[in-house]
């Protein structure tokens, strides 16, 4: 049974999984034509994107992706956050989360102190998102999960995000205190 808290994430998680698996690509990794089910899934994603039910996401091979304004948030994620029906304060918190998630994809996995700092920044961004949605803090947690899903939207990005989490596995940290929202 799926918790009611995860129901809003179904379309985003589906898109992330399909994108990570190469849904909608003209050919698969072996260079052969995709089968009918793959084409159908790719078309379904395009239809959901066109309807606005799914965000139009960059699917380039570059893990970083386009960031033309150099604000450390991929442009497609930034546009998606801007389009959300939430307050400016909530959008600032969402952008803080998006910056941290993007940094997790680009992290030097051989630098334990850098990974620890990034984990603390991640905890602060989650706490910030929760606090700006009070009293319904779950909305902030759900938004954080959506940002993670759409940031790791290609196979290469998903693998890198998994590698980051693997590098952090078994580590501990402390809960952030005070105002966790970045200026």
C-alpha positions in Angstrom: 0.0 0.0 0.0 1.4 3.4 -1.0 1.2 6.1 1.7 -0.9 9.1 0.8 2.3 11.2 1.2 3.9 9.5 -1.8 0.9 9.6 -4.2 1.8 13.1 -5.6 5.2 11.7 -6.4 4.0 8.9 -8.7 4.1 10.8 -12.0 7.5 12.4 -11.2 9.0 9.1 -10.0 7.7 7.3 -13.1 9.2 10.0 -15.3 12.5 9.8 -13.5 12.6 6.0 -13.7 11.6 6.0 -17.4 14.1 8.8 -18.2 16.8 7.0 -16.3 16.1 3.9 -18.3 16.3 5.8 -21.5 12.6 6.0 -22.2 11.9 7.9 -25.4 15.4 7.6 -26.9 15.7 7.0 -30.6 17.8 4.0 -30.0 19.1 2.0 -27.1 22.7 1.6 -26.0 23.3 -1.2 -28.4 22.3 1.0 -31.3 19.2 -1.0 -32.3 15.8 0.5 -32.7 13.6 0.5 -29.6 10.7 -1.9 -29.3 7.0 -0.8 -29.4 6.7 -0.6 -25.6 9.7 1.8 -25.4 8.3 4.1 -28.1 4.9 4.0 -26.3 6.5 5.0 -23.0 8.5 7.8 -24.7 5.4 9.1 -26.3 3.5 8.9 -23.0 6.2 11.0 -21.4 6.1 13.6 -24.2 2.3 13.8 -23.8 2.6 14.3 -20.0 5.2 17.0 -20.5 3.1 18.7 -23.1 0.1 18.7 -20.8 2.1 20.1 -17.9 1.7 17.0 -15.7 5.4 16.4 -15.9 8.1 19.0 -16.2 10.1 19.3 -19.4 13.5 18.1 -18.3 16.9 18.3 -19.8 18.0 14.8 -20.9 21.5 15.6 -22.1 24.4 13.3 -21.4 26.0 16.0 -19.3 25.5 15.3 -15.6 25.7 19.0 -14.8 23.1 20.0 -17.4 22.5 23.6 -18.6 22.8 26.4 -16.1 22.9 29.5 -18.2 22.5 32.0 -15.3 25.2 30.2 -13.2 23.0 30.0 -10.1 24.0 26.4 -9.4 20.5 25.1 -10.4 19.9 23.4 -13.7 17.8 25.7 -15.8 14.9 23.2 -16.3 14.7 22.6 -12.5 14.8 26.4 -11.9 11.9 26.9 -14.4 9.9 24.1 -12.8 10.3 25.7 -9.4 9.3 29.1 -10.7 6.1 27.6 -12.2 5.1 26.0 -8.9 2.0 27.5 -7.2 3.8 28.3 -3.9 5.0 31.4 -2.2 8.2 33.3 -2.9 9.6 32.1 0.5 8.8 28.5 -0.4 10.4 28.9 -3.9 13.6 30.2 -2.2 13.6 27.1 0.0 13.0 24.9 -3.0 15.9 26.5 -4.9 18.1 25.9 -1.8 17.2 22.3 -2.0 17.8 22.2 -5.8 21.3 23.7 -5.3 22.2 21.1 -2.8 20.9 18.2 -4.8 22.8 19.5 -7.9 26.0 19.7 -5.8 25.4 16.1 -4.7 25.5 15.0 -8.3 28.8 16.9 -8.8 30.5 16.0 -5.5 34.0 14.7 -5.2 33.2 11.3 -3.8 36.8 10.9 -2.5 36.6 13.9 -0.2 35.0 12.8 3.1 35.0 16.3 4.7 33.3 17.7 1.5 30.7 15.0 1.6 30.1 15.7 5.3 29.6 19.4 4.6 27.3 18.6 1.7 25.3 16.2 4.0 24.9 19.0 6.5 23.7 21.4 3.8 21.3 18.8 2.6 19.8 18.4 6.1 19.5 22.1 6.4 17.7 22.4 3.0 15.2 19.7 4.0 14.6 21.4 7.4 14.2 24.7 5.6 11.6 23.3 3.2 9.7 21.7 6.0 9.6 24.9 8.0 8.4 27.2 5.2 5.4 24.9 4.7 4.3 24.8 8.4 1.9 23.6 9.6 1.8 21.1 6.7 5.6 20.3 6.8 4.9 17.1 4.7 4.4 19.3 1.6 8.0 20.5 2.0 9.3 17.0 2.4 7.3 15.9 -0.7 8.8 18.9 -2.7 12.3 17.9 -1.6 11.6 14.3 -2.9 10.3 15.7 -6.2 13.4 17.9 -6.6 15.6 14.8 -6.0 13.6 12.8 -8.6 13.7 15.4 -11.4 17.3 16.2 -10.8 18.4 12.6 -11.2 16.4 12.2 -14.4 18.8 10.4 -16.7 20.6 7.2 -16.3 24.0 8.9 -15.8 22.5 11.4 -13.2 20.7 8.6 -11.4 24.0 6.5 -11.3 25.9 9.5 -9.9 23.2 10.2 -7.3 23.3 6.6 -6.2 27.1 6.8 -6.0 26.9 9.9 -3.8 24.5 8.1 -1.5 26.7 5.0 -1.5 29.6 7.2 -0.5 27.6 8.6 2.4 26.2 5.3 3.5 27.0 4.5 7.1 27.9 8.0 8.0 26.2 10.1 10.6 25.5 13.7 11.1 23.7 16.1 13.4 20.3 17.7 13.0 20.5 21.3 12.0 19.3 23.9 14.4 18.1 27.5 14.1 17.2 29.1 10.8 18.3 26.6 8.2 17.1 28.7 5.2 20.0 30.2 3.2 19.9 33.9 2.6 
